[in-house]
């Protein structure tokens, strides 16, 4: 943001909405956590069960932030400055914006490590992540070989979405765990009509985003019912919280899901 920020030597009360995954991977607990409708990210519940939620349905609120008396505010990018200006947040506590735009998640981990004096922990977290994902890929390859998969989000009875090879859980499924995308898959988060379902005949595994408020796939459609993966019980519901993400802990949770369904 073009400002010089004095970071506390050992901040104890950090607010960093939607950065809770890399923060906890570095061994840092925030004083409050991001939520949607008051519901925090479920996959982090075991690590942040005593951390109260920020009610961010309309954005990060100055009054709520002030109530937590933070000594450091970290924002992943400038999009979090919708409800108030940088200057207004910085009057509450030193405020650091990691990027003007969204960043590669690995850069975020390293940036947080540098910001908080935890460079060693950040590098170790990434090394551990890569090792765990490589081990998961090896187990998958040994158990089932090269397989095709899709990460599907229901939309309505006429449409569905697919995650591409560079989009959140799709990047993990294809780039980290080695599954092959179907020929149908082109973009990163595109919508497809149900008439294209026959083009998923080649798909071995279908992972379907599920959870509160998530639409179901077109289960009543005969084109869906005739897919080999559907007929043979290779359609798996997965939690949209960590699959609609890409980060240290989220990726490891995705790998655990795939191993549970495909290998075990």
C-alpha positions, 0 to 999 in steps of 0.5 A, spaced: 500 500 500 506 504 499 506 505 507 511 503 512 509 499 517 512 498 524 510 490 526 510 489 533 516 484 535 511 479 538 504 480 536 499 476 541 492 479 538 493 478 530 487 479 526 488 476 519 481 474 516 482 468 511 489 467 513 488 462 518 490 456 515 497 459 514 497 462 520 496 456 524 501 452 520 506 457 522 504 455 530 500 462 530 493 463 533 489 469 531 484 472 536 478 472 531 477 468 525 474 469 518 467 466 518 461 466 513 454 467 516 457 466 523 460 459 521 468 459 521 472 454 516 470 447 518 476 444 517 480 448 522 475 447 527 480 442 531 485 448 531 481 454 532 475 451 536 476 457 542 477 462 537 471 467 536 468 468 529 468 475 525 462 476 522 464 478 515 458 477 510 458 484 508 466 485 509 471 486 515 467 491 520 472 496 523 467 496 530 468 488 530 475 489 529 476 494 534 472 490 539 478 484 539 483 489 541 488 487 536 495 489 536 496 487 528 492 486 522 494 482 516 490 483 510 491 478 504 490 483 499 486 490 498 479 487 497 478 487 504 478 494 504 471 495 502 468 497 508 473 502 511 480 505 508 487 503 510 488 509 514 482 507 518 484 500 520 491 502 521 488 507 527 486 501 530 493 497 530 498 496 525 495 494 518 499 490 513 497 488 506 500 482 503 499 484 496 495 489 492 492 483 488 491 476 490 497 472 491 500 465 490 498 461 496 506 459 497 508 466 497 503 468 502 506 463 507 513 465 506 510 473 506 507 471 513 513 468 515 517 474 514 512 478 517 512 475 523 519 473 524 517 465 523 521 464 516 524 457 518 517 455 520 514 457 514 519 454 510 518 447 514 511 448 513 512 448 505 517 442 506 512 438 510 506 440 505 510 437 499 512 431 502 505 429 505 502 431 498 508 427 494 507 421 499 499 421 498 500 421 490 505 415 491 500 411 495 494 413 490 499 411 484 501 404 487 493 403 489 489 405 482 495 407 477 493 413 473 486 415 473 481 420 471 477 425 476 473 431 476 471 436 482 464 438 480 459 443 483 452 442 483 448 448 480 441 446 478 438 441 474 440 444 467 448 446 469 454 444 473 461 447 474 468 443 474 474 446 477 480 446 473 487 444 473 489 451 476 483 452 481 483 451 488 482 443 489 482 442 482 490 444 482 491 439 488 487 433 485 491 434 478 497 438 480 499 435 486 496 428 486 496 426 479 489 425 477 488 426 469 483 431 467 477 429 462 478 432 455 471 436 457 475 440 462 477 447 459 477 453 464 478 454 471 471 454 474 466 454 468 459 452 467 457 446 463 450 444 461 447 437 463 448 435 455 455 435 456 455 429 461 456 424 457 463 427 455 464 424 463 464 417 461 471 416 461 472 419 468 473 414 474 472 418 480 467 424 481 468 428 487 462 433 489 462 439 493 457 438 499 455 442 505 450 447 507 447 451 501 451 447 496 446 445 490 446 437 488 449 434 482 443 433 477 442 426 480 435 425 477 437 426 470 438 419 466 445 422 463 448 423 470 445 416 472 448 412 466 455 415 468 460 409 469 462 412 476 455 413 478 453 406 476 459 403 480 459 408 486 465 412 485 462 419 486 464 422 493 461 428 497 467 432 499 467 438 504 467 445 500 471 448 506 477 445 504 476 443 497 474 450 495 481 453 498 488 451 497 493 452 502 498 448 507 492 445 511 487 445 506 491 441 501 493 436 506 485 435 508 484 434 501 489 429 500 486 425 506 479 425 503 482 422 496 486 417 500 480 415 504 475 414 498 480 412 493 485 408 496 482 405 503 
